[in-house]
Each structure stands twice: as structure tokens, then as C-alpha cells.
């Protein structure tokens, strides 16, 4: 597949699908490391509602945001992106 060949609707769908996948991964890692949304939000410097929106795929986090969450949970960034 060549990304340049995707139309705007296909790109939007891919972005939405990715947001859901990364959100689920963040939730999985968070729970595996004993963090609540509130605890992660506090440790990473975000609002807990924002964490919730990311985990449900409503928001697509930047790499910087994922990095901050991984550092807050003391896991490598690669864990957050593994198999996506």
C-alpha cells in the first residue's frame, strides 16, 4: 500500500483506527503497571479527562504525549507502540 494513493476518507479512517489502537495500548499498559487514569494524569502532567479521551480513541495523542505517559509509568516508549 502506498499512503500517497489513499483518498481523504481512507486517511481519516486510518487515523481514527490508529487512535483507537494506541488508546487501547495505553490503557493496557496503564493497568498492567497499576495506574489509574487519575494517577497517570497526575504523573504525566495531564488532566484525567484527557487520558480518558485518548484511551477511548476520541483523541489521537502526539508522540510527545505518549512519551510523557511512558516516562510517567517508567516503561520504554517502544512498549507503547509495539505491534501497532
ZAVEX-288541 format. One record per residue (C-alpha): residue in one letter; x, y negated, z; residue number from 1. Coordinates in nm, 3 decimals. Example, Ala and Ser with C-alpha at 12.3 -4.5 7.8 and 13.67 -1.06 7.14 Angstrom:
REM residues 2
+------+---------+---------+---------+------+
| gugu |    east |   north |      up | kegu |
+------+---------+---------+---------+------+
|    A |   1.230 |   0.450 |   0.780 |    1 |
|    S |   1.367 |   0.106 |   0.714 |    2 |
+------+---------+---------+---------+------+
//
This chain:
REM residues 84
+------+---------+---------+---------+------+
| gugu |    east |   north |      up | kegu |
+------+---------+---------+---------+------+
|    X |   0.000 |   0.000 |   0.000 |    1 |
|    X |   0.122 |  -0.348 |  -0.085 |    2 |
|    X |  -0.001 |  -0.615 |   0.151 |    3 |
|    X |   0.003 |  -0.878 |  -0.121 |    4 |
|    X |  -0.265 |  -0.677 |  -0.305 |    5 |
|    X |  -0.515 |  -0.697 |  -0.017 |    6 |
|    X |  -0.805 |  -0.934 |  -0.052 |    7 |
|    X |  -0.905 |  -1.171 |   0.228 |    8 |
|    X |  -1.173 |  -0.937 |   0.369 |    9 |
|    X |  -0.932 |  -0.643 |   0.383 |   10 |
|    X |  -0.672 |  -0.859 |   0.560 |   11 |
|    X |  -0.931 |  -0.975 |   0.812 |   12 |
|    X |  -1.036 |  -0.615 |   0.878 |   13 |
|    X |  -0.675 |  -0.506 |   0.927 |   14 |
|    X |  -0.616 |  -0.790 |   1.172 |   15 |
|    X |  -0.931 |  -0.701 |   1.367 |   16 |
|    X |  -0.835 |  -0.331 |   1.374 |   17 |
|    X |  -0.484 |  -0.418 |   1.493 |   18 |
|    X |  -0.621 |  -0.645 |   1.767 |   19 |
|    X |  -0.832 |  -0.355 |   1.895 |   20 |
|    X |  -0.538 |  -0.113 |   1.885 |   21 |
|    X |  -0.296 |  -0.343 |   2.064 |   22 |
|    X |  -0.564 |  -0.430 |   2.318 |   23 |
|    X |  -0.624 |  -0.065 |   2.396 |   24 |
|    X |  -0.250 |  -0.005 |   2.426 |   25 |
|    X |  -0.209 |  -0.295 |   2.666 |   26 |
|    X |  -0.497 |  -0.164 |   2.876 |   27 |
|    X |  -0.347 |   0.186 |   2.876 |   28 |
|    X |  -0.002 |   0.062 |   2.980 |   29 |
|    X |  -0.151 |  -0.171 |   3.240 |   30 |
|    X |  -0.349 |   0.107 |   3.406 |   31 |
|    X |  -0.058 |   0.353 |   3.387 |   32 |
|    X |   0.155 |   0.101 |   3.574 |   33 |
|    X |  -0.101 |   0.031 |   3.846 |   34 |
|    X |  -0.200 |  -0.318 |   3.735 |   35 |
|    X |  -0.547 |  -0.466 |   3.741 |   36 |
|    X |  -0.629 |  -0.732 |   3.483 |   37 |
|    X |  -0.603 |  -0.988 |   3.760 |   38 |
|    X |  -0.262 |  -0.865 |   3.877 |   39 |
|    X |  -0.127 |  -0.861 |   3.522 |   40 |
|    X |  -0.268 |  -1.205 |   3.452 |   41 |
|    X |  -0.103 |  -1.347 |   3.761 |   42 |
|    X |   0.232 |  -1.178 |   3.693 |   43 |
|    X |   0.240 |  -1.284 |   3.326 |   44 |
|    X |   0.101 |  -1.633 |   3.385 |   45 |
|    X |  -0.231 |  -1.596 |   3.205 |   46 |
|    X |  -0.598 |  -1.611 |   3.302 |   47 |
|    X |  -0.758 |  -1.272 |   3.371 |   48 |
|    X |  -1.037 |  -1.351 |   3.122 |   49 |
|    X |  -0.772 |  -1.391 |   2.852 |   50 |
|    X |  -0.629 |  -1.048 |   2.937 |   51 |
|    X |  -0.981 |  -0.906 |   2.914 |   52 |
|    X |  -1.036 |  -1.061 |   2.571 |   53 |
|    X |  -0.707 |  -0.917 |   2.447 |   54 |
|    X |  -0.788 |  -0.571 |   2.579 |   55 |
|    X |  -1.126 |  -0.567 |   2.405 |   56 |
|    X |  -0.974 |  -0.683 |   2.076 |   57 |
|    X |  -1.156 |  -1.015 |   2.082 |   58 |
|    X |  -0.822 |  -1.199 |   2.076 |   59 |
|    X |  -0.509 |  -1.092 |   1.893 |   60 |
|    X |  -0.206 |  -1.169 |   2.111 |   61 |
|    X |   0.118 |  -1.311 |   1.977 |   62 |
|    X |   0.436 |  -1.109 |   2.010 |   63 |
|    X |   0.543 |  -1.358 |   2.277 |   64 |
|    X |   0.228 |  -1.285 |   2.480 |   65 |
|    X |   0.281 |  -0.908 |   2.452 |   66 |
|    X |   0.645 |  -0.958 |   2.552 |   67 |
|    X |   0.543 |  -1.157 |   2.861 |   68 |
|    X |   0.295 |  -0.888 |   2.964 |   69 |
|    X |   0.555 |  -0.614 |   2.913 |   70 |
|    X |   0.808 |  -0.806 |   3.124 |   71 |
|    X |   0.548 |  -0.861 |   3.396 |   72 |
|    X |   0.484 |  -0.486 |   3.409 |   73 |
|    X |   0.856 |  -0.405 |   3.378 |   74 |
|    X |   0.813 |  -0.195 |   3.062 |   75 |
|    X |   1.001 |  -0.225 |   2.738 |   76 |
|    X |   0.826 |  -0.414 |   2.459 |   77 |
|    X |   0.862 |  -0.107 |   2.237 |   78 |
|    X |   0.622 |   0.081 |   2.468 |   79 |
|    X |   0.353 |  -0.174 |   2.389 |   80 |
|    X |   0.399 |  -0.137 |   2.013 |   81 |
|    X |   0.465 |   0.237 |   1.995 |   82 |
|    X |   0.263 |   0.424 |   1.729 |   83 |
|    X |   0.053 |   0.126 |   1.626 |   84 |
+------+---------+---------+---------+------+
//
